[in-house]
Amino acid sequence: MTLRSLSGQNSATIAQDSRVDILFVTGMSRSGTSAITRVLSLCGAGLPEGLLRPGSANPRGYWEPKDALKANDRYLGALGTAYHDPGLGFATEIGVKSKARGKHTSQVNAFLNRLPDCAVAVVKDPRLSGLIPPWVTAARRLGYCPKIVHIFRNPKDVAASLAGRYDMPREHAYAEWLKYNLLPERNTRDLPRVFLSYAELLNDWRRIVRRCNTALGLDLKFDAGVAREVEEFLSPDLQHHATAVFDESDDPSPSAWMARVYRVLQQAATSGTIDIAEMDRVYAQYAAADRLFGGAYRSYAKSFAADVAREAAASEPADEERPALDVAVE
């Protein structure tokens, strides 16, 4: 078993040359990405301007910058994919020089240059989980110190949440869960990073913030006033699905892959080390089955074309009409 510390091999060198820590929040949508982003911001991390307004599906806020969302959607579209595509085919094209890549890089640079003047900034867009490499490259070139906050959730709860919002088939949701936990783990191994459980965030958010401070070298604060705001925000009644245990015996494969990845993530969240070899094995098996998941995506896209089109569209829909990627604070 190959275990690796989560602190990142060259974090000290990066930090010396950086003017601002930038936290990229990664993880599958409906896994607590909105919740952890808001908690980090309440504790002192600066949010970008131009955030999506809260919507009926997420009344506490998405905490996603519109400009980042639009830039990522355009780039995914140029690569012939979209956020809800569970396939891995596009991953090899991200680093290939092209007109689309150049335009995306320019848009990312412009966005990062507009971040607030603060010691720590936090950026969340679920699409980042598939597009981390160009964002990290741009951040480093501008002198930022990129760090990763990865949050995960029981895949059954994620699937239930996606089914409620999109009527998404369970198999499709499971495929996306694998993709957006495997890809960011694979693409951030040289960065300071921390893996967090959504369940633990709701149960003991102070411990989660302390872990972020320790693992990422931050100094986020949570005095009494901040604590009141966080506890009001993390209202327990906003968690719509809560499965206690996930086990591969509950479903046929590919849930066996999810159970293996889920165990690795849980270990990372508790011990500070991650089993890289196991993640690589599951990734290889997932990639080999990409054709199967590509068929699942085409079936989903045919039945729910309007939802997928809104996710990939270059123009921004009205905030209330935007398909939610997170329900409440999930």
HELIX and SHEET records of a PDB file:
HELIX    1   1 SER A   11  GLN A   16  1                                   6    
HELIX    2   2 THR A   33  LEU A   42  1                                  10    
HELIX    3   3 LYS A   66  ALA A   78  1                                  13    
HELIX    4   4 GLY A   89  GLU A   93  5                                   5    
HELIX    5   5 LYS A   99  ASN A  113  1                                  15    
HELIX    6   6 PRO A  126  GLY A  130  5                                   5    
HELIX    7   7 ILE A  132  ARG A  141  1                                  10    
HELIX    8   8 PRO A  155  TYR A  166  1                                  12    
HELIX    9   9 ARG A  170  ARG A  186  1                                  17    
HELIX   10  10 TYR A  198  ASN A  203  1                                   6    
HELIX   11  11 TRP A  205  LEU A  216  1                                  12    
HELIX   12  12 ALA A  224  PHE A  233  1                                  10    
HELIX   13  13 PRO A  236  LEU A  238  5                                   3    
HELIX   14  14 GLU A  248  ASP A  250  5                                   3    
HELIX   15  15 SER A  255  SER A  271  1                                  17    
HELIX   16  16 ILE A  276  ALA A  288  1                                  13    
HELIX   17  17 ASP A  290  SER A  303  1                                  14    
HELIX   18  18 ALA A  305  ALA A  312  1                                   8    
HELIX   19  19 ASP A  319  GLU A  321  5                                   3    
SHEET    1   A 2 LEU A   3  SER A   5  0                                        
SHEET    2   A 2 THR A 273  ASP A 275 -1                                        
SHEET    1   B 4 VAL A 120  LYS A 124  0                                        
SHEET    2   B 4 VAL A  20  THR A  26  1                                        
SHEET    3   B 4 TYR A 144  PHE A 152  1                                        
SHEET    4   B 4 ARG A 193  SER A 197  1                                        
END                                                                             
